Structures are given as C-alpha cells and as structure tokens.
Amino acid sequence: MKQQPGALGRNALPASVPVLAAPPAPSGPVPIPAQVPVTAPCSPGTAFRTFPGTPAHVSTARRYVTQFLADPGYRHVIDDAVLLVSELASNAILHTRSGDPLGGFTVELGFSADTVRIAVHDQGSREVPRVLHGNGEGGRGLGLVEVLAADWGITGGPAGRTVWFELTLRP
C-alpha cells in the first residue's frame, strides 16, 4: 500500500483538485433519504453524490460515474473507473459503518488536464484497509486499485476514510 491511513503527503487527498469543465451533471438524480449524511467534505469544484450504504446502490454509483465519463475524451478510462468505484463502494458497505442502517458513502469526481481523480468517502471502521495478495476469493479490490490506477491512497481513520485513485487521461 502506498500510504498509511491518516497520513499526509504526496498521496493524501489534496485540499483542492484542479478542475476542468466536466461533462454536465447526470439527469434524473437518485433520490437519497434525508438521514444519509455526506460522509466527508468534498473538494471545491468537484462533483459528488452520496448514496445509501446498501448493495443495490453500488450499481447506482457505477451509473453515476459512467454518466460523468460519457464524453469521448474519457472513453479509455471509463471501464477502469467503473470497476474501481464498484470495488471501493462495495468495500465501504461491507467493511465500514457505511453499510449500517442509515449509513452511506460518497463518490467524488475531480477532473484535471491529465487525470480524473475519483474518491469514495466512507463512515469509517476500526478495520484498516489493506491490499491482500494471494489466491483466495474476495479481498482483492485494493489490489485492483493498485494495479489499474496511476496513483491512489487512503486517508482518514475510524471516524471516516477516503480511498481515492487517479486515472491518466491519454489522447
């Protein structure tokens, strides 16, 4: 893993993410129950949405990301972005308080000239996320992030964590 939870530095989620004009916000937003809190502050100029912490909303988070990356300029990163968001959202509801009744997770997208940064904010747990290597079933989501992302990291702690990744935009 590139960074210990709660650490600051090169892999920490920055206070602000350089932003280009993103595709328009998706139409037909998913209604979110009022009791689901935004789990972490999001950077200015980014797009974000909070989802209830249920398995059914992992697919809703995938569609949200797909809608933002529908522009042809993102065609080569969309599959990786959707796969990694699915893994991180699943981790949030399986391994943190985001999966508790009334829990939720937030997906945040930031765009710069050469990267798209996607973060999943959860409601935290005592369990520390880690990359697992080996042949068993399950537990390989962060390994996918490690392999597919140009950069990634984890910040936060038991009160709430953010796992983020960047994908490089290539011509």
C-alpha atoms as one frame of an Amber mdcrd trajectory, in Angstrom:
protein
   0.000   0.000   0.000   1.359   3.405  -0.866   0.263   5.220   2.280  -0.772
   4.565   5.831  -4.305   5.648   6.797  -4.423   9.158   8.175  -1.053  10.069
   6.675  -0.471  13.251   4.749   1.813  13.861   1.838   2.016  13.071  -1.856
  -0.791  10.524  -1.735  -3.159  12.477   0.513  -6.376  13.849  -0.978  -5.498
  17.490  -1.722  -7.391  20.444  -0.307  -8.367  21.379  -3.842  -8.236  19.454
  -7.087  -7.515  21.315 -10.339 -10.726  21.182 -12.295 -11.559  21.290 -15.984
 -15.056  21.579 -17.285 -16.645  18.211 -16.600 -19.481  16.759 -18.604 -22.884
  18.018 -17.443 -24.302  16.521 -14.282 -26.299  13.367 -14.819 -30.005  13.854
 -15.338 -32.513  12.170 -13.071 -30.596  12.180  -9.770 -31.116   9.229  -7.499
 -33.258  10.255  -4.511 -31.240   9.986  -1.326 -33.030   9.627   2.012 -32.520
  12.678   4.227 -30.974  10.586   7.017 -27.923   9.590   4.915 -25.190  12.126
   5.750 -22.486  13.305   3.405 -19.635  11.293   4.868 -16.781  13.700   4.193
 -16.260  17.215   2.915 -15.601  17.256  -0.815 -13.136  19.494  -2.616 -14.379
  22.685  -4.266 -15.086  22.270  -7.961 -15.707  18.549  -7.820 -18.843  16.563
  -8.497 -20.101  14.319  -5.739 -23.125  12.334  -4.680 -23.936  10.436  -1.501
 -25.560   7.023  -1.743 -27.269   4.850   0.875 -24.968   2.075   2.093 -26.807
  -0.843   0.513 -25.577  -3.326  -2.109 -28.184  -2.052  -4.589 -26.557   1.392
  -4.544 -23.174   0.102  -5.710 -24.666  -0.211  -9.197 -26.184   3.257  -8.837
 -22.706   4.620  -8.033 -21.340   2.867 -11.144 -24.016   4.521 -13.292 -23.228
   7.902 -11.720 -19.560   7.595 -12.698 -20.476   6.274 -16.154 -22.667   9.309
 -16.815 -19.872  11.725 -15.893 -17.326   9.900 -18.032 -19.591   9.504 -21.075
 -17.635  12.144 -23.015 -15.388  10.586 -25.717 -12.331  12.111 -24.014 -12.783
   9.669 -21.127 -13.536   6.578 -23.261 -10.231   4.857 -22.450 -10.614   5.211
 -18.643 -14.322   4.556 -18.178 -14.094   0.774 -17.736 -11.326   1.023 -15.129
 -13.101   3.871 -13.334 -16.380   1.951 -13.112 -14.649  -1.247 -11.937 -12.658
   0.557  -9.245 -15.639   2.579  -7.995 -17.582  -0.659  -7.739 -14.803  -2.230
  -5.660 -14.428   0.775  -3.349 -18.184   1.248  -2.862 -18.540  -2.463  -2.090
 -15.693  -2.221   0.424 -17.369   0.784   2.045 -20.651  -1.035   2.645 -19.054
  -4.365   3.611 -16.245  -3.178   5.875 -17.288   0.184   7.358 -20.202   1.815
   9.145 -21.382   2.990   5.728 -23.149  -0.382   5.445 -25.038   0.072   8.742
 -28.714   1.031   8.717 -28.885   4.723   7.804 -25.256   4.552   6.593 -23.977
   5.874   3.299 -20.936   6.549   1.159 -19.988   9.445  -1.103 -18.427   9.233
  -4.562 -16.438  12.308  -5.618 -15.026  13.035  -9.086 -12.385  15.647  -9.883
 -11.069  16.477 -13.336  -7.732  17.996 -14.333  -5.961  18.395 -17.658  -4.368
  14.953 -17.482  -6.178  12.947 -14.793  -9.525  12.071 -13.377  -9.496  11.568
  -9.606 -12.257   9.538  -8.009 -12.663   9.183  -4.263 -15.030   7.103  -2.164
 -15.664   8.514   1.305 -16.991   6.063   3.896 -18.107   6.355   7.503 -15.065
   4.564   8.905 -14.339   1.464  10.959 -11.693   0.095  13.268 -10.506  -2.167
  10.435  -7.585  -0.711   8.469  -7.873  -1.217   4.682  -5.007  -3.154   3.136
  -4.035  -4.779  -0.136  -4.338  -8.571   0.003  -2.247 -10.795  -2.221  -2.822
 -14.485  -2.776  -5.242 -16.931  -4.329  -8.335 -16.763  -2.095 -11.720 -15.413
  -3.077 -12.594 -11.871  -2.072 -10.440  -9.173  -0.580  -8.730  -8.213  -3.821
 -10.386  -4.846  -4.506  -7.487  -2.686  -3.338  -5.138  -4.905  -5.352  -7.110
  -3.938  -8.463  -6.801  -0.279  -7.496  -3.056  -0.725  -7.018  -2.666  -2.291
 -10.472  -5.042  -0.139 -12.551  -4.662   3.344 -11.031  -1.859   5.745 -11.921
  -1.851   6.777  -8.246  -4.012   6.078  -5.213  -4.144   6.463  -1.470  -6.091
   6.223   1.755  -6.699   8.999   4.270  -8.740   9.179   7.439  -9.374   6.713
  10.222 -12.064   5.096  12.351 -14.369   8.142  12.107 -14.305   8.114   8.291
 -11.946   7.204   5.482 -11.364   8.209   1.922  -9.919   5.847  -0.645  -9.047
   7.655  -3.853  -7.453   6.844  -7.164  -6.327   8.681 -10.272  -6.548   7.512
 -13.861  -4.386   9.154 -16.512  -6.162  10.720 -19.447  -4.333   9.760 -22.640
  -5.077  11.035 -26.146
